[in-house]
Structure formats: structure tokens, C-alpha cells
Amino acid sequence: MYSTMLTPETWGALYESADFATLISLLKKTVYGPYLTAVEDKDLTPRRSVYQIKGHLADAYVTVIYMVPESARPLLIQLYRLFEVDNLKAVLRGVATGASWDQVRYVLFPLGSFTVLPAQAMIEEESVGAAVELLRGTPYYSTLSHAMERYTAEQSLFPLEVALDLDYLRELWSDINRLPSRDREQALRIVGSLIDMNNLMWAIRYRVYHHLSEEEIINYTVPFGYRVRDEDIRAIAAGADIAQVVTRIYPDLADVSPLFQEPRSGLPQLELRLQRRIVKQCRAAFIGYPFHIGIPVAYVLLNELEIQDLTVLIEAKSLQVPAEEFQLHLVMS
């Protein structure tokens, strides 16, 4: 399965493709071909193309979930469940803005029967509260129902989305810590780094973009991680120099101070650097002793990041964005 990922030669051809149509024709010759050819060319808009290629990631997850030992299955299922959480947030946004099902459906990740969300029925409800009521009996109802009071008071989806994210990470962390020792070590290195990145970027954005209070930043992040500790998050929340905190956590990162001089462009670049670290950790999992959970976890995460880069390419080619601009946003290269 790992061998079906795009080669450097294929990436080079995709970078150099003249336009969106050429890019799609090249992708049809790869592992993504069956997902793109399932739709008529006239319907392959950029959004629909991204939706179609995500079908490969969905199939990869399902294959891997049933392939791994039973002790590791909950972790893979929880990783896959992130797409359902993202779908739920997208559906709630659709309800809040009065979007139609046709406007929302191809923004969602194609989970197929592997989802408990009544997404279309939720979109057709007239209010967020009514849509949340349709989630009774799912793992999300309790979390959202507790956050509805703040939503009602503020008329903002932020409390609902934060509640979903934090609940998701707590369960993911629990699944890691229930693994046997060798698998736990591998999962901490890879998935723990993913948790670190999300938690750190949340704390930074809450402070830099949203100017939240120290207490709010602490409440809207998690107190655990692989390298990012509770004291790091609390330092950022309390007003410490963010570049110094990041450098203390990741001393091998190139100087990050310039990124905070213009945060609107700098913070996305910091996130890309952290994603590239995860790519290296995923690739390292395939070297040496092979019988551990790191390999299937690394495979699905690399697939996800591959599709993230393909999404950038699809959007860039459809808008005729120059290579020197879109290449700055690529993770896998």
C-alpha cells in the first residue's frame, strides 16, 4: 500500500502540469484514477475532484483498520473519526448559514456507511439546536448538548467546535495510552506529535488572532502531549514570548522569530514546518523493526498529507497560481 503513494517523479509532473485539466489527466494514471474516472469530466470541478480523491484515503483507512491487531484498532478508528468530527463542524456551519445540501455535500469527507451523522437531515433543519437534537444516540450528542447553552447565548459556533475538538483529542490520547508498550511508543512519536501541533497552534492562534484571556486559552486547549507540555501552553496563555516557547520545544527548527513579525503569513508557515516534521517521523516508522502500530498509522497520515498537497495543487492549477507561490504551501516535498 505504501508503494502506491506518489513518487517524486509523479509529483514533478504534477507541479509542471499546464492547467487543471492536465493535472487531472495525470492523476487519473495514479492510484487516484478509479476515484476520478467514476465521475464524468464535465462534473470534475476542483471541489468535486478533491472530494473524489479523498475516497482513496477513506478506503485506505477501512483496509488498515481491519488489518491491524485488535489492541490497536481503537486508535485507528479514532484517527479516522477526525473526518467525522470535521464533517459535523461543516454541517453545523451549513445549518447556521442556511446552506443547501448540494452546497455542503462535496465539502464533506466521503465516509460512506462508516458514519453516524445524519448529515443531510441536519442540513435540512432550520436551526442548529434542532440539528443537534438529531444526534441523540451518537457519541457527539452529550458533548454538543452541554455546549449549546453558550451557543444560544453567543450565537457563535465556536463553543460547539471547541467542545468537539477537545473531546476528540481526549479520546485519542486515551487510545494511545491503552496500547501495549512498543505500540504506545510509536503512537506517541507520531500521533502525539500531531496532538502537539494542534494544541500548540490553537494556543498561539487564540492569543494572536482572537486575543482570548489566559483562562480561556487554558480551557480551550489540552494539558497533555508528546513534547508540548501543559507548562508550555500555560506560558503562551500567560503572555510569554511565543518564539522562545516554540524554540524550547523544537530546538531543531530554524529560527522562528521572523514568523511572529507578521503572524497572518507566519503562523501558517510554522504549521507547515511542524507538518513536515510529522512527515519525517512517519517515513522513519518504515525503517527498522516492522511489527508495530507506527507503520499503519504513518501510512494513513502520509496519505492524508498527500491529499492535502494535492488539494493545494488542484486549487492552484484551477486558478493559475504560479509555482513559486503554491510550492510554499506543500508539505510532502
Sequence and secondary structure as in RCSB ss.txt:
>XXXX:A:sequence
MYSTMLTPETWGALYESADFATLISLLKKTVYGPYLTAVEDKDLTPRRSVYQIKGHLADAYVTVIYMVPESARPL
LIQLYRLFEVDNLKAVLRGVATGASWDQVRYVLFPLGSFTVLPAQAMIEEESVGAAVELLRGTPYYSTLSHAMER
YTAEQSLFPLEVALDLDYLRELWSDINRLPSRDREQALRIVGSLIDMNNLMWAIRYRVYHHLSEEEIINYTVPFG
YRVRDEDIRAIAAGADIAQVVTRIYPDLADVSPLFQEPRSGLPQLELRLQRRIVKQCRAAFIGYPFHIGIPVAYV
LLNELEIQDLTVLIEAKSLQVPAEEFQLHLVMS
>XXXX:A:secstr
 GGGS  HHHHHHHHH SSHHHHHHHHTTSTTHHHHHTS GGG  HHHHHHHHHHHHHHHHHHHHHHS TTTHHH
HHHHHHHHHHHHHHHHHHHHHHT  HHHHGGGS   TTS    HHHHHTSSSHHHHHHTTTTSTTHHHHHHHHHH
HHHH  SHHHHHHHHHHHHHHHHHHHHTS HHHHHHHHHHHHHHHHHHHHHHHHHHHHTT   HHHHHHTS S  
SS  HHHHHHHHTT  HHHHHHHH TTS   GGGGTSHHHHHHHHHHHHHHHHHHHHHHTTSS   STHHHHHHH
HHHHHHHHHHHHHHHHHHHT  HHHHGGG S  
